[in-house]
Amino acid sequence: MSKRWTIDKIKIFVENNSDSKLLTTEYHGFSQKLLFKCACGSNFEKTLTKFNNNNQRKCDVCQPPKTSRGE
Ligand SMILES: [Zn+2]
């Protein structure tokens, strides 16, 4: 039913779909925060769900969290 991620698949996904790199080396589940390194050099944490579904693929400096739509 749900797609089964492994740390290797996540790593490839991150490299293919963003400018960030995955620093976490073990994956325990979708609620786990993964550690990424942004292209700007900053590290940031996101769950895979946010990274994947919400397109949050950079650190908060390069991609500030959205609080409202349409502005
Ligand atoms: Zn950044």
N, CA, C, O and the ligand as a Tripos MOL2 file, in Angstrom:
@<TRIPOS>MOLECULE
protein
  285   283    72     0     0
PROTEIN
NO_CHARGES

@<TRIPOS>ATOM
      1 N           0.8370   -1.1990    0.0000 N.3       1 MET1
      2 CA          0.0000    0.0000    0.0000 C.3       1 MET1
      3 C           0.8700    1.2470    0.0000 C.2       1 MET1
      4 O           0.9040    1.9770   -0.9910 O.2       1 MET1
      5 N           1.5620    1.4970    1.0780 N.am      2 SER2
      6 CA          2.4310    2.6670    1.1010 C.3       2 SER2
      7 C           3.8060    2.3020    0.5280 C.2       2 SER2
      8 O           4.2780    1.1710    0.6460 O.2       2 SER2
      9 N           4.4020    3.2680   -0.0730 N.am      3 LYS3
     10 CA          5.7220    3.0550   -0.6560 C.3       3 LYS3
     11 C           6.7350    2.7990    0.4560 C.2       3 LYS3
     12 O           6.7420    3.4950    1.4710 O.2       3 LYS3
     13 N           7.5570    1.8340    0.2650 N.am      4 ARG4
     14 CA          8.5130    1.4720    1.2860 C.3       4 ARG4
     15 C           9.8740    2.1080    0.9810 C.2       4 ARG4
     16 O          10.5190    1.8070   -0.0240 O.2       4 ARG4
     17 N          10.2710    2.9760    1.8660 N.am      5 TRP5
     18 CA         11.5380    3.6700    1.6680 C.3       5 TRP5
     19 C          12.6470    2.9790    2.4330 C.2       5 TRP5
     20 O          12.4430    2.4670    3.5340 O.2       5 TRP5
     21 N          13.8100    2.9740    1.8380 N.am      6 THR6
     22 CA         15.0160    2.5900    2.5580 C.3       6 THR6
     23 C          15.9530    3.7950    2.5150 C.2       6 THR6
     24 O          15.7580    4.7190    1.7260 O.2       6 THR6
     25 N          16.9520    3.7710    3.3580 N.am      7 ILE7
     26 CA         17.8690    4.9090    3.3950 C.3       7 ILE7
     27 C          18.5610    5.0920    2.0470 C.2       7 ILE7
     28 O          18.8640    6.2180    1.6510 O.2       7 ILE7
     29 N          18.8120    3.9870    1.3420 N.am      8 ASP8
     30 CA         19.4560    4.0930    0.0280 C.3       8 ASP8
     31 C          18.5340    4.7480   -0.9960 C.2       8 ASP8
     32 O          18.9650    5.5780   -1.7970 O.2       8 ASP8
     33 N          17.2670    4.3650   -0.9570 N.am      9 LYS9
     34 CA         16.3020    4.9710   -1.8860 C.3       9 LYS9
     35 C          16.1140    6.4480   -1.5920 C.2       9 LYS9
     36 O          16.0190    7.2740   -2.5000 O.2       9 LYS9
     37 N          16.0630    6.7630   -0.3080 N.am     10 ILE10
     38 CA         15.8990    8.1670    0.0720 C.3      10 ILE10
     39 C          17.0920    8.9850   -0.4180 C.2      10 ILE10
     40 O          16.9370   10.0830   -0.9510 O.2      10 ILE10
     41 N          18.2740    8.4270   -0.2250 N.am     11 LYS11
     42 CA         19.4960    9.1310   -0.6180 C.3      11 LYS11
     43 C          19.4910    9.4290   -2.1250 C.2      11 LYS11
     44 O          19.8190   10.5370   -2.5490 O.2      11 LYS11
     45 N          19.1190    8.4390   -2.9100 N.am     12 ILE12
     46 CA         19.0570    8.6210   -4.3660 C.3      12 ILE12
     47 C          17.9760    9.6270   -4.7220 C.2      12 ILE12
     48 O          18.1730   10.4890   -5.5780 O.2      12 ILE12
     49 N          16.8280    9.5090   -4.0570 N.am     13 PHE13
     50 CA         15.7280   10.4450   -4.3110 C.3      13 PHE13
     51 C          16.1710   11.8820   -4.0250 C.2      13 PHE13
     52 O          15.9050   12.7940   -4.8080 O.2      13 PHE13
     53 N          16.8420   12.0630   -2.9030 N.am     14 VAL14
     54 CA         17.2990   13.4040   -2.5190 C.3      14 VAL14
     55 C          18.2840   13.9440   -3.5480 C.2      14 VAL14
     56 O          18.2060   15.1070   -3.9430 O.2      14 VAL14
     57 N          19.2100   13.0930   -3.9800 N.am     15 GLU15
     58 CA         20.2200   13.5500   -4.9300 C.3      15 GLU15
     59 C          19.6020   13.8670   -6.2890 C.2      15 GLU15
     60 O          20.0460   14.7870   -6.9760 O.2      15 GLU15
     61 N          18.5950   13.1180   -6.6700 N.am     16 ASN16
     62 CA         17.9720   13.3190   -7.9830 C.3      16 ASN16
     63 C          16.9510   14.4470   -7.9990 C.2      16 ASN16
     64 O          16.6700   15.0070   -9.0590 O.2      16 ASN16
     65 N          16.3960   14.7890   -6.8510 N.am     17 ASN17
     66 CA         15.2690   15.7150   -6.8170 C.3      17 ASN17
     67 C          15.5350   17.0060   -6.0650 C.2      17 ASN17
     68 O          14.6220   17.8130   -5.8890 O.2      17 ASN17
     69 N          16.7480   17.2180   -5.6230 N.am     18 SER18
     70 CA         17.0420   18.4520   -4.9090 C.3      18 SER18
     71 C          18.5290   18.7530   -5.0140 C.2      18 SER18
     72 O          19.3140   17.9550   -5.5240 O.2      18 SER18
     73 N          18.8890   19.9320   -4.5130 N.am     19 ASP19
     74 CA         20.3040   20.2890   -4.4360 C.3      19 ASP19
     75 C          20.8790   19.9380   -3.0710 C.2      19 ASP19
     76 O          22.0410   20.2230   -2.7820 O.2      19 ASP19
     77 N          20.0570   19.3220   -2.2410 N.am     20 SER20
     78 CA         20.4940   18.9710   -0.8960 C.3      20 SER20
     79 C          21.0660   17.5680   -0.8700 C.2      20 SER20
     80 O          20.8650   16.7770   -1.7920 O.2      20 SER20
     81 N          21.7850   17.2740    0.2050 N.am     21 LYS21
     82 CA         22.3400   15.9410    0.3960 C.3      21 LYS21
     83 C          21.8000   15.3630    1.6970 C.2      21 LYS21
     84 O          21.5580   16.0840    2.6640 O.2      21 LYS21
     85 N          21.6230   14.0800    1.6970 N.am     22 LEU22
     86 CA         21.1460   13.4080    2.8950 C.3      22 LEU22
     87 C          22.3340   13.0370    3.7810 C.2      22 LEU22
     88 O          23.2830   12.3950    3.3320 O.2      22 LEU22
     89 N          22.2650   13.4540    5.0470 N.am     23 LEU23
     90 CA         23.3480   13.1350    5.9830 C.3      23 LEU23
     91 C          22.9870   11.9750    6.8930 C.2      23 LEU23
     92 O          23.8650   11.2750    7.3970 O.2      23 LEU23
     93 N          21.7010   11.7750    7.1000 N.am     24 THR24
     94 CA         21.2560   10.6660    7.9400 C.3      24 THR24
     95 C          21.6200    9.3380    7.2760 C.2      24 THR24
     96 O          21.5280    9.2000    6.0560 O.2      24 THR24
     97 N          22.0260    8.3830    8.0730 N.am     25 THR25
     98 CA         22.4670    7.1040    7.5000 C.3      25 THR25
     99 C          21.5530    5.9440    7.8640 C.2      25 THR25
    100 O          21.7610    4.8200    7.4060 O.2      25 THR25
    101 N          20.5410    6.2120    8.6870 N.am     26 GLU26
    102 CA         19.5870    5.1450    9.0170 C.3      26 GLU26
    103 C          18.1810    5.6990    8.9520 C.2      26 GLU26
    104 O          17.9210    6.8240    9.3780 O.2      26 GLU26
    105 N          17.2780    4.8990    8.4150 N.am     27 TYR27
    106 CA         15.8900    5.3250    8.2970 C.3      27 TYR27
    107 C          15.0140    4.4190    9.1510 C.2      27 TYR27
    108 O          15.0290    3.1970    9.0070 O.2      27 TYR27
    109 N          14.2470    5.0490   10.0490 N.am     28 HIS28
    110 CA         13.4290    4.2720   10.9810 C.3      28 HIS28
    111 C          11.9350    4.4200   10.7340 C.2      28 HIS28
    112 O          11.1390    3.6730   11.3050 O.2      28 HIS28
    113 N          11.5400    5.3720    9.8930 N.am     29 GLY29
    114 CA         10.1110    5.5360    9.6620 C.3      29 GLY29
    115 C           9.7800    6.9480    9.2300 C.2      29 GLY29
    116 O          10.6040    7.8560    9.3410 O.2      29 GLY29
    117 N           8.5610    7.1240    8.7350 N.am     30 PHE30
    118 CA          8.1930    8.3890    8.1100 C.3      30 PHE30
    119 C           8.1350    9.5470    9.0860 C.2      30 PHE30
    120 O           8.2090   10.7040    8.6720 O.2      30 PHE30
    121 N           8.0040    9.2590   10.3810 N.am     31 SER31
    122 CA          7.9310   10.3500   11.3470 C.3      31 SER31
    123 C           9.3150   10.7970   11.8180 C.2      31 SER31
    124 O           9.4510   11.7680   12.5610 O.2      31 SER31
    125 N          10.3260   10.0740   11.3740 N.am     32 GLN32
    126 CA         11.6990   10.4210   11.7630 C.3      32 GLN32
    127 C          12.1490   11.6800   11.0400 C.2      32 GLN32
    128 O          11.8810   11.8540    9.8510 O.2      32 GLN32
    129 N          12.8370   12.5590   11.7690 N.am     33 LYS33
    130 CA         13.4410   13.7080   11.1110 C.3      33 LYS33
    131 C          14.7790   13.2990   10.5220 C.2      33 LYS33
    132 O          15.6360   12.7370   11.2050 O.2      33 LYS33
    133 N          14.9370   13.5910    9.2470 N.am     34 LEU34
    134 CA         16.1760   13.2760    8.5560 C.3      34 LEU34
    135 C          17.0360   14.5290    8.4960 C.2      34 LEU34
    136 O          16.5300   15.6460    8.3930 O.2      34 LEU34
    137 N          18.3360   14.3240    8.5630 N.am     35 LEU35
    138 CA         19.2590   15.4550    8.5120 C.3      35 LEU35
    139 C          19.7680   15.6270    7.0770 C.2      35 LEU35
    140 O          20.2910   14.6940    6.4670 O.2      35 LEU35
    141 N          19.5990   16.8500    6.5600 N.am     36 PHE36
    142 CA         20.0420   17.1560    5.2000 C.3      36 PHE36
    143 C          21.0810   18.2570    5.2440 C.2      36 PHE36
    144 O          21.1560   19.0260    6.2020 O.2      36 PHE36
    145 N          21.8840   18.3190    4.1900 N.am     37 LYS37
    146 CA         22.7800   19.4510    3.9960 C.3      37 LYS37
    147 C          22.3070   20.2090    2.7670 C.2      37 LYS37
    148 O          22.2540   19.6660    1.6630 O.2      37 LYS37
    149 N          21.9700   21.4580    2.9770 N.am     38 CYS38
    150 CA         21.4760   22.3010    1.8980 C.3      38 CYS38
    151 C          22.6290   22.7000    0.9780 C.2      38 CYS38
    152 O          23.7940   22.6340    1.3680 O.2      38 CYS38
    153 N          22.2950   23.1150   -0.2480 N.am     39 ALA39
    154 CA         23.3150   23.5620   -1.1990 C.3      39 ALA39
    155 C          24.0950   24.7600   -0.6740 C.2      39 ALA39
    156 O          25.2360   24.9850   -1.0770 O.2      39 ALA39
    157 N          23.4800   25.5330    0.2300 N.am     40 CYS40
    158 CA         24.1530   26.7050    0.7920 C.3      40 CYS40
    159 C          25.1390   26.3300    1.8870 C.2      40 CYS40
    160 O          25.9110   27.1730    2.3460 O.2      40 CYS40
    161 N          25.1170   25.0620    2.3110 N.am     41 GLY41
    162 CA         26.0540   24.6060    3.3280 C.3      41 GLY41
    163 C          25.4380   24.4120    4.6940 C.2      41 GLY41
    164 O          26.0670   23.8320    5.5790 O.2      41 GLY41
    165 N          24.2080   24.8900    4.8850 N.am     42 SER42
    166 CA         23.5370   24.7310    6.1760 C.3      42 SER42
    167 C          22.9260   23.3340    6.2780 C.2      42 SER42
    168 O          22.4870   22.7530    5.2860 O.2      42 SER42
    169 N          22.9110   22.8220    7.4880 N.am     43 ASN43
    170 CA         22.2010   21.5730    7.7370 C.3      43 ASN43
    171 C          20.7750   21.8830    8.1780 C.2      43 ASN43
    172 O          20.5290   22.8910    8.8420 O.2      43 ASN43
    173 N          19.8480   21.0270    7.8120 N.am     44 PHE44
    174 CA         18.4760   21.1990    8.2630 C.3      44 PHE44
    175 C          17.8180   19.8460    8.4150 C.2      44 PHE44
    176 O          18.2370   18.8540    7.8190 O.2      44 PHE44
    177 N          16.7620   19.8290    9.2400 N.am     45 GLU45
    178 CA         16.0430   18.5920    9.5100 C.3      45 GLU45
    179 C          14.6430   18.6670    8.9320 C.2      45 GLU45
    180 O          13.9620   19.6860    9.0480 O.2      45 GLU45
    181 N          14.2250   17.5810    8.3080 N.am     46 LYS46
    182 CA         12.8600   17.4700    7.7960 C.3      46 LYS46
    183 C          12.4590   16.0070    7.8780 C.2      46 LYS46
    184 O          13.2980   15.1090    7.8040 O.2      46 LYS46
    185 N          11.1820   15.7900    8.0300 N.am     47 THR47
    186 CA         10.7090   14.4220    7.8380 C.3      47 THR47
    187 C          10.6820   14.1560    6.3360 C.2      47 THR47
    188 O          10.6130   15.0800    5.5260 O.2      47 THR47
    189 N          10.7360   12.8850    5.9860 N.am     48 LEU48
    190 CA         10.6720   12.5170    4.5730 C.3      48 LEU48
    191 C           9.3650   12.9970    3.9550 C.2      48 LEU48
    192 O           9.3320   13.4070    2.7950 O.2      48 LEU48
    193 N           8.2920   12.9430    4.7340 N.am     49 THR49
    194 CA          6.9820   13.3670    4.2400 C.3      49 THR49
    195 C           7.0130   14.8260    3.8090 C.2      49 THR49
    196 O           6.5190   15.1710    2.7350 O.2      49 THR49
    197 N           7.5910   15.6800    4.6450 N.am     50 LYS50
    198 CA          7.6650   17.1000    4.2900 C.3      50 LYS50
    199 C           8.5650   17.3090    3.0860 C.2      50 LYS50
    200 O           8.2290   18.0530    2.1650 O.2      50 LYS50
    201 N           9.6920   16.6550    3.1020 N.am     51 PHE51
    202 CA         10.6310   16.7910    2.0020 C.3      51 PHE51
    203 C           9.9790   16.3750    0.6890 C.2      51 PHE51
    204 O          10.1210   17.0450   -0.3340 O.2      51 PHE51
    205 N           9.2730   15.2740    0.7390 N.am     52 ASN52
    206 CA          8.7070   14.6700   -0.4560 C.3      52 ASN52
    207 C           7.3980   15.3490   -0.8670 C.2      52 ASN52
    208 O           7.2890   15.8720   -1.9760 O.2      52 ASN52
    209 N           6.4170   15.3410    0.0180 N.am     53 ASN53
    210 CA          5.0690   15.7880   -0.3510 C.3      53 ASN53
    211 C           4.9070   17.2960   -0.3240 C.2      53 ASN53
    212 O           4.1280   17.8500   -1.1000 O.2      53 ASN53
    213 N           5.6290   17.9660    0.5560 N.am     54 ASN54
    214 CA          5.4510   19.4070    0.6930 C.3      54 ASN54
    215 C           6.5300   20.1990   -0.0420 C.2      54 ASN54
    216 O           6.5920   21.4250    0.0530 O.2      54 ASN54
    217 N           7.3740   19.4810   -0.7710 N.am     55 ASN55
    218 CA          8.4330   20.1460   -1.5340 C.3      55 ASN55
    219 C           9.3420   21.0230   -0.6900 C.2      55 ASN55
    220 O           9.8220   22.0580   -1.1510 O.2      55 ASN55
    221 N           9.5740   20.6080    0.5410 N.am     56 GLN56
    222 CA         10.4770   21.3670    1.4030 C.3      56 GLN56
    223 C          11.8600   20.7450    1.2740 C.2      56 GLN56
    224 O          12.2610   19.9070    2.0820 O.2      56 GLN56
    225 N          12.5700   21.1690    0.2530 N.am     57 ARG57
    226 CA         13.8120   20.4890   -0.1020 C.3      57 ARG57
    227 C          15.0460   21.3490    0.0940 C.2      57 ARG57
    228 O          16.1310   21.0230   -0.3880 O.2      57 ARG57
    229 N          14.8660   22.4610    0.8110 N.am     58 LYS58
    230 CA         16.0010   23.3130    1.1350 C.3      58 LYS58
    231 C          15.8940   23.7280    2.5920 C.2      58 LYS58
    232 O          14.8860   23.4700    3.2500 O.2      58 LYS58
    233 N          16.9540   24.3810    3.0970 N.am     59 CYS59
    234 CA         16.9010   24.8310    4.4770 C.3      59 CYS59
    235 C          15.9320   26.0120    4.5970 C.2      59 CYS59
    236 O          15.4860   26.5650    3.5920 O.2      59 CYS59
    237 N          15.6170   26.3850    5.8270 N.am     60 ASP60
    238 CA         14.6280   27.4410    6.0630 C.3      60 ASP60
    239 C          15.1140   28.8090    5.5780 C.2      60 ASP60
    240 O          14.3120   29.7190    5.3700 O.2      60 ASP60
    241 N          16.4180   28.9480    5.4000 N.am     61 VAL61
    242 CA         16.9430   30.2170    4.8970 C.3      61 VAL61
    243 C          16.7060   30.3180    3.3870 C.2      61 VAL61
    244 O          16.2520   31.3500    2.8940 O.2      61 VAL61
    245 N          17.0130   29.2510    2.6660 N.am     62 CYS62
    246 CA         16.8330   29.2540    1.2150 C.3      62 CYS62
    247 C          15.3680   29.1380    0.8290 C.2      62 CYS62
    248 O          14.9480   29.6520   -0.2080 O.2      62 CYS62
    249 N          14.5990   28.4670    1.6600 N.am     63 GLN63
    250 CA         13.1840   28.2650    1.3750 C.3      63 GLN63
    251 C          12.3990   28.4800    2.6730 C.2      63 GLN63
    252 O          12.0690   27.5190    3.3670 O.2      63 GLN63
    253 N          12.1020   29.7430    2.9990 N.am     64 PRO64
    254 CA         11.4040   30.0230    4.2630 C.3      64 PRO64
    255 C          10.0620   29.2900    4.3080 C.2      64 PRO64
    256 O           9.3750   29.1790    3.2930 O.2      64 PRO64
    257 N           9.6970   28.7940    5.4870 N.am     65 PRO65
    258 CA          8.4250   28.0870    5.6120 C.3      65 PRO65
    259 C           7.2600   28.9870    5.2360 C.2      65 PRO65
    260 O           7.2140   30.1560    5.6170 O.2      65 PRO65
    261 N           6.3300   28.4320    4.4900 N.am     66 LYS66
    262 CA          5.1830   29.2220    4.0580 C.3      66 LYS66
    263 C           4.1540   29.2930    5.1820 C.2      66 LYS66
    264 O           3.8000   28.2810    5.7850 O.2      66 LYS66
    265 N           3.6860   30.4980    5.4470 N.am     67 THR67
    266 CA          2.6650   30.6490    6.4650 C.3      67 THR67
    267 C           1.3120   30.9870    5.8510 C.2      67 THR67
    268 O           0.2740   30.7150    6.4540 O.2      67 THR67
    269 N           1.3120   31.5760    4.6580 N.am     68 SER68
    270 CA          0.0520   31.9050    4.0150 C.3      68 SER68
    271 C           0.1880   31.6820    2.5190 C.2      68 SER68
    272 O           1.2960   31.6090    1.9880 O.2      68 SER68
    273 N          -0.9320   31.5760    1.8570 N.am     69 ARG69
    274 CA         -0.9260   31.3740    0.4220 C.3      69 ARG69
    275 C          -1.2150   32.6860   -0.3050 C.2      69 ARG69
    276 O          -1.9180   33.5470    0.2220 O.2      69 ARG69
    277 N          -0.6870   32.8320   -1.4830 N.am     70 GLY70
    278 CA         -1.1030   33.9010   -2.3730 C.3      70 GLY70
    279 C          -0.4570   35.2460   -2.1420 C.2      70 GLY70
    280 O          -0.8570   36.2300   -2.7650 O.2      70 GLY70
    281 N           0.5440   35.3230   -1.2530 N.am     71 GLU71
    282 CA          1.1940   36.6170   -1.0920 C.3      71 GLU71
    283 C           2.6580   36.5210   -1.4420 C.2      71 GLU71
    284 O           3.3770   37.5170   -1.3660 O.2      71 GLU71
    285 ZN         20.0860   26.6910    2.3190 Zn       72 ZN72
@<TRIPOS>BOND
     1     1     2 1
     2     2     3 1
     3     3     4 2
     4     3     5 am
     5     5     6 1
     6     6     7 1
     7     7     8 2
     8     7     9 am
     9     9    10 1
    10    10    11 1
    11    11    12 2
    12    11    13 am
    13    13    14 1
    14    14    15 1
    15    15    16 2
    16    15    17 am
    17    17    18 1
    18    18    19 1
    19    19    20 2
    20    19    21 am
    21    21    22 1
    22    22    23 1
    23    23    24 2
    24    23    25 am
    25    25    26 1
    26    26    27 1
    27    27    28 2
    28    27    29 am
    29    29    30 1
    30    30    31 1
    31    31    32 2
    32    31    33 am
    33    33    34 1
    34    34    35 1
    35    35    36 2
    36    35    37 am
    37    37    38 1
    38    38    39 1
    39    39    40 2
    40    39    41 am
    41    41    42 1
    42    42    43 1
    43    43    44 2
    44    43    45 am
    45    45    46 1
    46    46    47 1
    47    47    48 2
    48    47    49 am
    49    49    50 1
    50    50    51 1
    51    51    52 2
    52    51    53 am
    53    53    54 1
    54    54    55 1
    55    55    56 2
    56    55    57 am
    57    57    58 1
    58    58    59 1
    59    59    60 2
    60    59    61 am
    61    61    62 1
    62    62    63 1
    63    63    64 2
    64    63    65 am
    65    65    66 1
    66    66    67 1
    67    67    68 2
    68    67    69 am
    69    69    70 1
    70    70    71 1
    71    71    72 2
    72    71    73 am
    73    73    74 1
    74    74    75 1
    75    75    76 2
    76    75    77 am
    77    77    78 1
    78    78    79 1
    79    79    80 2
    80    79    81 am
    81    81    82 1
    82    82    83 1
    83    83    84 2
    84    83    85 am
    85    85    86 1
    86    86    87 1
    87    87    88 2
    88    87    89 am
    89    89    90 1
    90    90    91 1
    91    91    92 2
    92    91    93 am
    93    93    94 1
    94    94    95 1
    95    95    96 2
    96    95    97 am
    97    97    98 1
    98    98    99 1
    99    99   100 2
   100    99   101 am
   101   101   102 1
   102   102   103 1
   103   103   104 2
   104   103   105 am
   105   105   106 1
   106   106   107 1
   107   107   108 2
   108   107   109 am
   109   109   110 1
   110   110   111 1
   111   111   112 2
   112   111   113 am
   113   113   114 1
   114   114   115 1
   115   115   116 2
   116   115   117 am
   117   117   118 1
   118   118   119 1
   119   119   120 2
   120   119   121 am
   121   121   122 1
   122   122   123 1
   123   123   124 2
   124   123   125 am
   125   125   126 1
   126   126   127 1
   127   127   128 2
   128   127   129 am
   129   129   130 1
   130   130   131 1
   131   131   132 2
   132   131   133 am
   133   133   134 1
   134   134   135 1
   135   135   136 2
   136   135   137 am
   137   137   138 1
   138   138   139 1
   139   139   140 2
   140   139   141 am
   141   141   142 1
   142   142   143 1
   143   143   144 2
   144   143   145 am
   145   145   146 1
   146   146   147 1
   147   147   148 2
   148   147   149 am
   149   149   150 1
   150   150   151 1
   151   151   152 2
   152   151   153 am
   153   153   154 1
   154   154   155 1
   155   155   156 2
   156   155   157 am
   157   157   158 1
   158   158   159 1
   159   159   160 2
   160   159   161 am
   161   161   162 1
   162   162   163 1
   163   163   164 2
   164   163   165 am
   165   165   166 1
   166   166   167 1
   167   167   168 2
   168   167   169 am
   169   169   170 1
   170   170   171 1
   171   171   172 2
   172   171   173 am
   173   173   174 1
   174   174   175 1
   175   175   176 2
   176   175   177 am
   177   177   178 1
   178   178   179 1
   179   179   180 2
   180   179   181 am
   181   181   182 1
   182   182   183 1
   183   183   184 2
   184   183   185 am
   185   185   186 1
   186   186   187 1
   187   187   188 2
   188   187   189 am
   189   189   190 1
   190   190   191 1
   191   191   192 2
   192   191   193 am
   193   193   194 1
   194   194   195 1
   195   195   196 2
   196   195   197 am
   197   197   198 1
   198   198   199 1
   199   199   200 2
   200   199   201 am
   201   201   202 1
   202   202   203 1
   203   203   204 2
   204   203   205 am
   205   205   206 1
   206   206   207 1
   207   207   208 2
   208   207   209 am
   209   209   210 1
   210   210   211 1
   211   211   212 2
   212   211   213 am
   213   213   214 1
   214   214   215 1
   215   215   216 2
   216   215   217 am
   217   217   218 1
   218   218   219 1
   219   219   220 2
   220   219   221 am
   221   221   222 1
   222   222   223 1
   223   223   224 2
   224   223   225 am
   225   225   226 1
   226   226   227 1
   227   227   228 2
   228   227   229 am
   229   229   230 1
   230   230   231 1
   231   231   232 2
   232   231   233 am
   233   233   234 1
   234   234   235 1
   235   235   236 2
   236   235   237 am
   237   237   238 1
   238   238   239 1
   239   239   240 2
   240   239   241 am
   241   241   242 1
   242   242   243 1
   243   243   244 2
   244   243   245 am
   245   245   246 1
   246   246   247 1
   247   247   248 2
   248   247   249 am
   249   249   250 1
   250   250   251 1
   251   251   252 2
   252   251   253 am
   253   253   254 1
   254   254   255 1
   255   255   256 2
   256   255   257 am
   257   257   258 1
   258   258   259 1
   259   259   260 2
   260   259   261 am
   261   261   262 1
   262   262   263 1
   263   263   264 2
   264   263   265 am
   265   265   266 1
   266   266   267 1
   267   267   268 2
   268   267   269 am
   269   269   270 1
   270   270   271 1
   271   271   272 2
   272   271   273 am
   273   273   274 1
   274   274   275 1
   275   275   276 2
   276   275   277 am
   277   277   278 1
   278   278   279 1
   279   279   280 2
   280   279   281 am
   281   281   282 1
   282   282   283 1
   283   283   284 2
@<TRIPOS>SUBSTRUCTURE
     1 MET1         2 RESIDUE 1 A MET
     2 SER2         6 RESIDUE 1 A SER
     3 LYS3        10 RESIDUE 1 A LYS
     4 ARG4        14 RESIDUE 1 A ARG
     5 TRP5        18 RESIDUE 1 A TRP
     6 THR6        22 RESIDUE 1 A THR
     7 ILE7        26 RESIDUE 1 A ILE
     8 ASP8        30 RESIDUE 1 A ASP
     9 LYS9        34 RESIDUE 1 A LYS
    10 ILE10       38 RESIDUE 1 A ILE
    11 LYS11       42 RESIDUE 1 A LYS
    12 ILE12       46 RESIDUE 1 A ILE
    13 PHE13       50 RESIDUE 1 A PHE
    14 VAL14       54 RESIDUE 1 A VAL
    15 GLU15       58 RESIDUE 1 A GLU
    16 ASN16       62 RESIDUE 1 A ASN
    17 ASN17       66 RESIDUE 1 A ASN
    18 SER18       70 RESIDUE 1 A SER
    19 ASP19       74 RESIDUE 1 A ASP
    20 SER20       78 RESIDUE 1 A SER
    21 LYS21       82 RESIDUE 1 A LYS
    22 LEU22       86 RESIDUE 1 A LEU
    23 LEU23       90 RESIDUE 1 A LEU
    24 THR24       94 RESIDUE 1 A THR
    25 THR25       98 RESIDUE 1 A THR
    26 GLU26      102 RESIDUE 1 A GLU
    27 TYR27      106 RESIDUE 1 A TYR
    28 HIS28      110 RESIDUE 1 A HIS
    29 GLY29      114 RESIDUE 1 A GLY
    30 PHE30      118 RESIDUE 1 A PHE
    31 SER31      122 RESIDUE 1 A SER
    32 GLN32      126 RESIDUE 1 A GLN
    33 LYS33      130 RESIDUE 1 A LYS
    34 LEU34      134 RESIDUE 1 A LEU
    35 LEU35      138 RESIDUE 1 A LEU
    36 PHE36      142 RESIDUE 1 A PHE
    37 LYS37      146 RESIDUE 1 A LYS
    38 CYS38      150 RESIDUE 1 A CYS
    39 ALA39      154 RESIDUE 1 A ALA
    40 CYS40      158 RESIDUE 1 A CYS
    41 GLY41      162 RESIDUE 1 A GLY
    42 SER42      166 RESIDUE 1 A SER
    43 ASN43      170 RESIDUE 1 A ASN
    44 PHE44      174 RESIDUE 1 A PHE
    45 GLU45      178 RESIDUE 1 A GLU
    46 LYS46      182 RESIDUE 1 A LYS
    47 THR47      186 RESIDUE 1 A THR
    48 LEU48      190 RESIDUE 1 A LEU
    49 THR49      194 RESIDUE 1 A THR
    50 LYS50      198 RESIDUE 1 A LYS
    51 PHE51      202 RESIDUE 1 A PHE
    52 ASN52      206 RESIDUE 1 A ASN
    53 ASN53      210 RESIDUE 1 A ASN
    54 ASN54      214 RESIDUE 1 A ASN
    55 ASN55      218 RESIDUE 1 A ASN
    56 GLN56      222 RESIDUE 1 A GLN
    57 ARG57      226 RESIDUE 1 A ARG
    58 LYS58      230 RESIDUE 1 A LYS
    59 CYS59      234 RESIDUE 1 A CYS
    60 ASP60      238 RESIDUE 1 A ASP
    61 VAL61      242 RESIDUE 1 A VAL
    62 CYS62      246 RESIDUE 1 A CYS
    63 GLN63      250 RESIDUE 1 A GLN
    64 PRO64      254 RESIDUE 1 A PRO
    65 PRO65      258 RESIDUE 1 A PRO
    66 LYS66      262 RESIDUE 1 A LYS
    67 THR67      266 RESIDUE 1 A THR
    68 SER68      270 RESIDUE 1 A SER
    69 ARG69      274 RESIDUE 1 A ARG
    70 GLY70      278 RESIDUE 1 A GLY
    71 GLU71      282 RESIDUE 1 A GLU
    72 ZN72       285 GROUP 0 **** ****
